[in-house]
Amino acid sequence: MAKIPTEPAAHHDPSLAKSIAAFEAAVKVIPGGVNSPVRAFGAVGGTPIFIAKAKGATLTDLDDNEYIDYVGSWGPLILGHADERVISAVSKALQRGSSYGAPTPGEVRLAEIVAAAFESIDMVRLVSSGTEATMSAIRLARAAAGCDLVVKCAGCYHGHVDSLLVQAGSGATTFAVPSSPGVPSALTSKTLVAPYNDLAAMRQIFATHSSQIAALIIEPVAGNIGLVPPAEGYLAGLRNLCDEYESILIFDEVITGFRLAFGGAQQLYGIQADLTCLGKIIGGGLPVGAYGGRKDLMEMIAPVGPVYQAGTLIGNPLAVAAGIATLEILQEPGIYQDLERKAAALAAGLADAALAAGAKVTINRLGSALTVFFTAAPVTDYASALQCDTAAYARFFHAMRRAGVYLPPSQFECWFVSLAHTDDQIAQTIQASAQAFKNVADGRS
């Protein structure tokens, strides 16, 4: 397991003096100084940057350094930071109260928008995070199928659910932790793992375990080993397998939902899941999650059915207001075309800059999400992602930060382009990458 920094960097960067001081305070009261492991810069080294404010596509840290942001709060901020329409919606909701523990019309409106966007969703249950969504969907699938085994793909991350924290991606990949202490083996024994994009391996698992498999959960487009699209026919093959063996197909669209298209990867690829997990964008930057699917499945959830799931802050009025405002904006004409244009220009410019510098990279992109992998070989699954030169990515990350561009502090994450990114900011990013790629090619930091 890679060491997560627990103290400020030895060589203090004067441009980050206030972030370093904040980190010194943080490590005394927060494990590792951060509240989510990948924020610790453990994969790239150095001191985490503490943010003071953000607007549009720009972050400002405690030392007043400004950065063009491609993290976007790890995906939710497809409109950019502090969008005025979202701020207005949340402000109005807050004036009416922050939480009631009772139903509100906003919950119904958000559920209606989600159900209308996904052909596979008849009914929706809101939760407070993507992890809650996947955990609840798995419980529902097991109850509906009457058996316990769940299949997942190596490198796909579905939140820190005990039974799914096996060969996970995201921070677990960054820190080489395929599972976690504290997870009982009795739970992980109910999880089967197949390589992503390997339909033959998945067929073998289903043939071996037959009627014992309750569900297959998968990111239809992998996003936690970096962005990895499905191979042609792969998702259709999974749909057919689940139909053949009467297992429930769960698409984890926490990242891809409303990101790749308004109807997510299911709209993009024309494959319908039985249950869909959502998060990130549907909260407009506030904590939210959801899962939904066919009516016969969803009506197994309490209070209608026997499958229990609950939560004090579920359907929080502020998160619901932010989500409704965001999704209504995303339905305006030309939104996804604009995102596609910007992201395509960024990916093409980065590819040209890497080629000119002699840096060996592979760039995967779909819609407004992309990953620059530091390997010359195609990245199609967990194993090929792990062949990346993570030290080279770390050098690239810091060179870009010094040039005013903020990237995910991990090779195994997506970059996100928002509507707030301007053409000038895209051009500035490409220009900064030219020197950063050259540094990597020359072996310099």
C-alpha positions as CSV (number, residue, x, y, z in Angstrom):
1,M,0.0,0.0,0.0
2,A,1.4,3.4,-1.0
3,K,2.1,5.7,1.9
4,I,-0.4,8.5,2.3
5,P,1.4,11.7,3.4
6,T,0.8,12.5,7.1
7,E,2.8,15.6,7.2
8,P,3.6,18.5,4.9
9,A,6.2,18.1,2.2
10,A,9.8,18.4,3.3
11,H,10.6,21.0,0.7
12,H,8.1,23.7,1.2
13,D,6.7,25.3,-1.9
14,P,6.4,29.0,-0.9
15,S,3.5,29.4,-3.3
16,L,1.6,26.9,-1.2
17,A,2.5,28.2,2.3
18,K,-1.1,28.5,3.5
19,S,-2.1,25.1,2.2
20,I,0.9,23.6,4.0
21,A,-0.2,25.3,7.2
22,A,-3.7,24.1,6.7
23,F,-2.4,20.6,6.2
24,E,-0.3,20.8,9.3
25,A,-3.5,21.5,11.3
26,A,-5.6,18.9,9.4
27,V,-3.3,15.9,10.1
28,K,-3.8,16.5,13.9
29,V,-7.5,16.0,13.7
30,I,-8.3,14.2,10.5
31,P,-6.8,10.8,9.5
32,G,-4.2,11.6,6.8
33,G,-5.4,15.2,6.9
34,V,-8.2,14.5,4.4
35,N,-11.7,13.2,4.4
36,S,-11.3,11.1,1.3
37,P,-8.0,9.2,0.5
38,V,-7.4,10.3,-3.1
39,R,-7.3,14.0,-1.9
40,A,-4.1,13.3,0.0
41,F,-1.9,13.5,-3.0
42,G,-0.5,10.1,-2.0
43,A,-0.2,9.0,-5.6
44,V,1.6,12.2,-6.8
45,G,3.4,13.3,-3.7
46,G,3.5,16.7,-2.1
47,T,1.0,18.6,0.0
48,P,-2.7,18.7,-0.8
49,I,-4.0,22.0,-2.1
50,F,-6.6,23.6,0.2
51,I,-9.3,25.5,-1.8
52,A,-10.7,28.8,-0.7
53,K,-13.3,29.4,-3.5
54,A,-14.2,28.5,-7.0
55,K,-16.2,30.1,-9.9
56,G,-16.8,28.7,-13.4
57,A,-13.9,26.5,-14.3
58,T,-11.5,28.2,-12.0
59,L,-10.3,27.2,-8.5
60,T,-8.6,29.5,-6.1
61,D,-6.5,28.1,-3.3
62,L,-5.7,29.6,0.1
63,D,-2.6,31.3,-1.3
64,D,-4.6,33.0,-4.1
65,N,-3.2,30.7,-6.8
66,E,-5.7,30.2,-9.5
67,Y,-6.2,26.9,-11.5
68,I,-8.2,25.8,-14.5
69,D,-10.1,22.9,-12.9
70,Y,-10.6,19.5,-14.5
71,V,-11.6,17.7,-11.4
72,G,-15.0,19.4,-11.0
73,S,-15.5,17.9,-7.6
74,W,-14.9,14.5,-9.2
75,G,-17.6,14.9,-11.8
76,P,-20.8,16.6,-10.4
77,L,-20.0,20.1,-11.6
78,I,-20.9,19.7,-15.2
79,L,-22.1,23.4,-15.3
80,G,-18.9,24.6,-13.5
81,H,-18.5,26.0,-10.0
82,A,-21.1,28.3,-8.4
83,D,-23.5,28.5,-11.4
84,E,-25.8,31.4,-10.7
85,R,-28.9,29.4,-11.5
86,V,-28.0,26.6,-9.1
87,I,-27.0,29.1,-6.4
88,S,-30.4,30.8,-6.8
89,A,-32.3,27.5,-6.5
90,V,-30.4,26.4,-3.4
91,S,-30.8,29.9,-1.8
92,K,-34.5,29.8,-2.3
93,A,-34.7,26.3,-0.9
94,L,-32.6,27.2,2.1
95,Q,-34.9,30.1,3.0
96,R,-37.7,27.6,3.4
97,G,-35.6,25.4,5.7
98,S,-32.7,23.0,5.3
99,S,-34.3,19.6,6.1
100,Y,-37.7,18.4,7.2
101,G,-37.5,14.6,7.5
102,A,-40.8,14.6,5.5
103,P,-41.7,14.4,1.8
104,T,-41.4,17.5,-0.4
105,P,-42.6,18.3,-4.0
106,G,-39.0,18.7,-5.0
107,E,-38.2,15.1,-4.4
108,V,-41.1,14.1,-6.8
109,R,-39.9,16.6,-9.5
110,L,-36.3,15.3,-9.4
111,A,-37.5,11.7,-9.5
112,E,-39.7,12.6,-12.5
113,I,-36.8,14.1,-14.4
114,V,-34.6,11.0,-13.7
115,A,-37.3,8.6,-14.7
116,A,-38.0,10.5,-17.9
117,A,-34.3,10.5,-18.9
118,F,-33.8,6.8,-18.6
119,E,-36.0,4.4,-20.5
120,S,-35.1,1.6,-18.0
121,I,-36.3,3.5,-15.0
122,D,-40.0,3.5,-13.9
123,M,-39.4,4.4,-10.3
124,V,-36.6,6.1,-8.3
125,R,-35.5,6.0,-4.7
126,L,-33.3,8.9,-3.6
127,V,-30.4,8.3,-1.2
128,S,-27.5,10.5,0.0
129,S,-24.5,9.1,-1.9
130,G,-23.4,6.9,-4.8
131,T,-22.3,4.3,-2.2
132,E,-25.7,4.2,-0.7
133,A,-27.2,3.8,-4.2
134,T,-25.1,0.7,-5.0
135,M,-25.5,-0.8,-1.6
136,S,-29.2,-0.5,-1.8
137,A,-29.4,-1.8,-5.4
138,I,-27.4,-4.9,-4.5
139,R,-29.7,-5.6,-1.5
140,L,-32.8,-5.2,-3.7
141,A,-31.3,-7.4,-6.4
142,R,-30.5,-10.2,-3.9
143,A,-34.0,-10.0,-2.5
144,A,-35.6,-10.1,-6.0
145,A,-33.4,-13.0,-7.2
146,G,-33.5,-15.0,-4.1
147,C,-29.7,-15.8,-4.1
148,D,-26.6,-14.1,-2.9
149,L,-23.7,-14.0,-5.4
150,V,-22.9,-10.7,-7.2
151,V,-20.5,-10.3,-10.1
152,K,-18.4,-7.2,-10.6
153,C,-15.4,-6.3,-12.8
154,A,-11.9,-5.8,-11.7
155,G,-11.1,-2.1,-11.4
156,C,-14.7,-0.9,-11.3
157,Y,-15.4,1.0,-8.1
158,H,-18.9,1.0,-6.7
159,G,-18.4,2.9,-3.5
160,H,-17.0,1.6,-0.2
161,V,-19.6,-1.1,0.2
162,D,-18.0,-4.0,2.1
163,S,-18.9,-6.8,-0.4
164,L,-17.9,-4.7,-3.4
165,L,-14.6,-3.5,-2.1
166,V,-12.7,-6.2,-4.0
167,Q,-10.3,-5.3,-6.8
168,A,-11.8,-1.8,-6.8
169,G,-10.6,1.1,-8.8
170,S,-10.4,4.8,-7.8
171,G,-8.4,5.4,-4.7
172,A,-8.1,1.7,-4.0
173,T,-6.3,1.3,-7.3
174,T,-4.1,4.3,-6.6
175,F,-3.0,2.9,-3.3
176,A,-2.8,-0.7,-4.5
177,V,-5.5,-1.8,-2.1
178,P,-7.8,-4.3,-3.8
179,S,-9.7,-4.9,-0.6
180,S,-9.7,-3.3,2.9
181,P,-9.0,-4.6,6.4
182,G,-12.3,-4.7,8.3
183,V,-14.2,-6.2,5.4
184,P,-15.3,-9.8,6.5
185,S,-14.3,-12.6,4.2
186,A,-17.8,-13.9,4.5
187,L,-19.0,-10.9,2.6
188,T,-16.3,-10.8,-0.1
189,S,-16.9,-14.5,-0.7
190,K,-20.2,-13.5,-2.2
191,T,-18.5,-11.4,-4.8
192,L,-17.1,-12.8,-8.1
193,V,-14.7,-10.8,-10.1
194,A,-14.2,-10.8,-13.9
195,P,-11.9,-8.7,-16.1
196,Y,-13.6,-5.6,-17.6
197,N,-14.3,-5.9,-21.4
198,D,-13.8,-9.7,-21.3
199,L,-17.1,-11.3,-22.3
200,A,-15.7,-14.8,-22.5
201,A,-14.6,-14.6,-18.9
202,M,-17.9,-13.3,-17.8
203,R,-19.7,-16.2,-19.7
204,Q,-17.5,-18.7,-17.8
205,I,-18.4,-17.2,-14.5
206,F,-22.2,-17.4,-15.3
207,A,-21.9,-20.9,-16.6
208,T,-20.0,-22.1,-13.5
209,H,-22.3,-20.5,-10.9
210,S,-25.5,-20.5,-13.0
211,S,-28.6,-19.9,-10.8
212,Q,-26.6,-18.6,-7.8
213,I,-25.9,-15.2,-9.3
214,A,-28.3,-12.5,-8.1
215,A,-26.8,-9.6,-10.1
216,L,-24.0,-8.3,-12.2
217,I,-23.0,-4.7,-11.3
218,I,-20.8,-2.8,-13.6
219,E,-19.8,0.7,-14.7
220,P,-21.0,0.6,-18.3
221,V,-18.0,2.9,-19.0
222,A,-15.3,2.3,-16.5
223,G,-14.3,5.5,-14.8
224,N,-12.3,4.5,-11.8
225,I,-9.3,3.0,-13.6
226,G,-9.3,6.1,-15.7
227,L,-11.8,6.3,-18.5
228,V,-12.2,3.0,-20.3
229,P,-15.0,2.5,-22.8
230,P,-16.7,-0.8,-23.3
231,A,-15.6,-3.0,-26.3
232,E,-18.0,-3.3,-29.2
233,G,-20.8,-5.7,-28.2
234,Y,-19.7,-6.0,-24.6
235,L,-22.6,-4.4,-22.9
236,A,-25.1,-6.2,-25.2
237,G,-23.4,-9.4,-24.3
238,L,-23.8,-8.7,-20.6
239,R,-27.5,-7.9,-21.1
240,N,-27.9,-11.2,-22.9
241,L,-26.1,-13.2,-20.1
242,C,-28.3,-11.7,-17.4
243,D,-31.4,-12.5,-19.4
244,E,-30.2,-16.0,-20.0
245,Y,-29.4,-16.7,-16.4
246,E,-32.2,-14.6,-14.9
247,S,-29.8,-12.3,-13.1
248,I,-30.3,-8.6,-12.5
249,L,-28.1,-6.2,-14.5
250,I,-27.1,-3.2,-12.5
251,F,-25.5,-0.2,-14.2
252,D,-23.5,2.0,-11.9
253,E,-24.0,5.3,-13.7
254,V,-22.8,7.5,-10.8
255,I,-20.2,9.0,-13.1
256,T,-21.7,8.5,-16.5
257,G,-25.3,9.4,-15.7
258,F,-26.1,12.8,-17.3
259,R,-22.4,13.1,-18.2
260,L,-22.0,11.2,-21.4
261,A,-25.6,12.0,-22.5
262,F,-28.7,13.1,-20.7
263,G,-29.7,9.4,-20.5
264,G,-26.2,8.3,-19.6
265,A,-24.4,5.4,-21.1
266,Q,-27.7,3.6,-21.6
267,Q,-28.8,6.2,-24.1
268,L,-25.3,6.3,-25.7
269,Y,-25.1,2.5,-26.2
270,G,-28.8,1.6,-26.4
271,I,-28.6,-1.0,-23.6
272,Q,-31.0,-1.0,-20.8
273,A,-30.2,-2.1,-17.2
274,D,-32.7,-3.6,-14.7
275,L,-31.4,-1.2,-12.0
276,T,-29.4,2.0,-12.4
277,C,-27.4,3.7,-9.7
278,L,-26.9,7.5,-10.0
279,G,-25.2,10.3,-8.1
280,K,-22.8,13.2,-8.7
281,I,-24.5,15.4,-11.4
282,I,-28.1,14.7,-10.1
283,G,-27.2,16.7,-7.0
284,G,-25.7,19.6,-8.8
285,G,-22.7,19.6,-6.4
286,L,-24.5,18.7,-3.2
287,P,-24.6,15.2,-1.6
288,V,-27.1,13.0,-3.3
289,G,-27.6,9.6,-4.9
290,A,-30.4,7.5,-6.4
291,Y,-31.2,4.1,-7.7
292,G,-34.1,3.2,-10.0
293,G,-35.5,0.6,-12.3
294,R,-38.5,-1.5,-13.3
295,K,-41.6,-1.0,-11.2
296,D,-41.8,-4.6,-10.1
297,L,-38.4,-4.4,-8.6
298,M,-38.7,-1.0,-7.1
299,E,-42.0,-1.8,-5.4
300,M,-40.1,-4.4,-3.3
301,I,-38.6,-1.5,-1.3
302,A,-40.2,-0.5,2.0
303,P,-42.7,0.8,2.8
304,V,-44.4,-1.0,-0.2
305,G,-42.3,-4.1,0.0
306,P,-40.0,-6.0,2.5
307,V,-36.6,-4.6,1.4
308,Y,-35.6,-2.0,4.0
309,Q,-33.6,1.1,3.2
310,A,-33.9,4.5,4.9
311,G,-32.0,7.7,5.8
312,T,-32.5,10.9,7.8
313,L,-31.3,13.4,5.1
314,I,-32.4,11.5,2.0
315,G,-34.2,13.9,-0.4
316,N,-32.6,16.9,1.3
317,P,-34.3,20.0,-0.1
318,L,-31.1,21.8,-0.9
319,A,-29.6,18.9,-2.8
320,V,-32.9,18.3,-4.6
321,A,-33.1,22.0,-5.6
322,A,-29.5,22.0,-6.9
323,G,-30.2,18.7,-8.8
324,I,-33.4,20.0,-10.4
325,A,-31.7,23.2,-11.5
326,T,-28.8,21.4,-13.0
327,L,-30.8,18.8,-14.9
328,E,-33.2,21.4,-16.3
329,I,-30.2,23.4,-17.7
330,L,-28.8,20.2,-19.2
331,Q,-32.0,19.8,-21.2
332,E,-31.5,23.0,-23.1
333,P,-30.6,22.7,-26.8
334,G,-27.0,22.3,-27.7
335,I,-25.6,21.6,-24.3
336,Y,-24.1,18.2,-25.0
337,Q,-22.8,19.3,-28.4
338,D,-21.0,22.1,-26.7
339,L,-19.4,19.8,-24.1
340,E,-18.4,17.4,-26.9
341,R,-16.8,20.2,-28.9
342,K,-14.7,21.4,-25.9
343,A,-13.6,18.0,-24.8
344,A,-12.7,16.9,-28.3
345,A,-10.6,20.0,-28.8
346,L,-8.8,19.4,-25.4
347,A,-8.1,15.7,-26.2
348,A,-6.8,16.5,-29.7
349,G,-4.6,19.3,-28.4
350,L,-3.2,17.1,-25.6
351,A,-2.4,14.3,-28.1
352,D,-0.6,16.7,-30.4
353,A,1.4,18.2,-27.5
354,A,2.4,14.7,-26.2
355,L,3.5,13.6,-29.7
356,A,5.5,16.7,-30.2
357,A,7.3,16.2,-26.9
358,G,7.9,12.6,-27.4
359,A,5.8,11.6,-24.3
360,K,4.3,8.1,-24.5
361,V,0.6,8.5,-23.7
362,T,-2.8,7.0,-24.6
363,I,-5.8,9.3,-24.3
364,N,-9.3,7.7,-23.8
365,R,-12.3,10.1,-24.2
366,L,-16.0,9.8,-24.3
367,G,-18.1,12.9,-24.3
368,S,-16.8,15.4,-21.7
369,A,-14.8,12.9,-19.7
370,L,-11.2,11.8,-20.6
371,T,-8.0,10.3,-19.2
372,V,-4.4,10.8,-20.2
373,F,-2.7,7.4,-19.5
374,F,1.0,7.4,-19.4
375,T,1.5,4.3,-21.5
376,A,1.8,3.9,-25.3
377,A,-0.4,0.7,-25.2
378,P,-4.2,0.8,-25.4
379,V,-5.9,0.8,-22.0
380,T,-8.9,-1.5,-22.2
381,D,-9.2,-2.9,-18.7
382,Y,-7.8,-3.0,-15.1
383,A,-4.6,-4.9,-16.0
384,S,-3.7,-2.6,-18.9
385,A,-4.3,0.5,-16.8
386,L,-1.9,-0.8,-14.2
387,Q,0.9,-0.8,-16.8
388,C,0.8,3.0,-16.7
389,D,3.9,5.0,-15.6
390,T,2.5,6.5,-12.5
391,A,5.7,8.3,-11.7
392,A,5.5,10.1,-15.0
393,Y,1.9,11.1,-14.3
394,A,3.0,12.5,-10.9
395,R,5.7,14.7,-12.7
396,F,3.1,15.8,-15.3
397,F,0.5,16.6,-12.5
398,H,2.9,18.9,-10.7
399,A,4.2,20.6,-13.8
400,M,0.5,21.3,-14.8
401,R,-0.3,22.6,-11.3
402,R,2.6,25.0,-11.4
403,A,1.3,26.2,-14.8
404,G,-2.1,26.8,-13.3
405,V,-4.0,23.6,-14.3
406,Y,-5.6,21.4,-11.6
407,L,-5.9,17.7,-12.5
408,P,-6.9,14.6,-10.6
409,P,-4.1,13.7,-8.2
410,S,-4.1,10.2,-9.5
411,Q,-3.4,8.5,-12.8
412,F,-6.6,6.4,-12.4
413,E,-9.2,9.1,-12.5
414,C,-11.2,11.0,-15.2
415,W,-10.7,14.6,-16.2
416,F,-14.0,16.4,-16.6
417,V,-14.8,19.2,-18.9
418,S,-17.7,21.5,-17.9
419,L,-19.9,24.0,-19.7
420,A,-17.9,26.7,-17.8
421,H,-14.6,25.9,-19.5
422,T,-13.9,28.6,-22.1
423,D,-12.1,28.0,-25.4
424,D,-9.2,30.2,-24.0
425,Q,-8.9,28.0,-21.0
426,I,-8.8,24.9,-23.2
427,A,-6.1,26.5,-25.3
428,Q,-4.1,27.5,-22.1
429,T,-4.3,23.9,-20.9
430,I,-3.0,22.6,-24.1
431,Q,-0.2,25.1,-24.1
432,A,0.7,24.3,-20.5
433,S,0.8,20.5,-21.4
434,A,3.4,21.0,-24.1
435,Q,6.0,21.9,-21.5
436,A,4.7,19.4,-19.0
437,F,4.9,16.5,-21.5
438,K,8.4,17.7,-22.4
439,N,9.4,17.5,-18.8
440,V,8.1,14.0,-18.6
441,A,9.8,12.9,-21.8
442,D,13.1,14.4,-20.5
443,G,12.6,12.7,-17.1
444,R,12.3,16.1,-15.3
445,S,9.9,17.2,-12.6
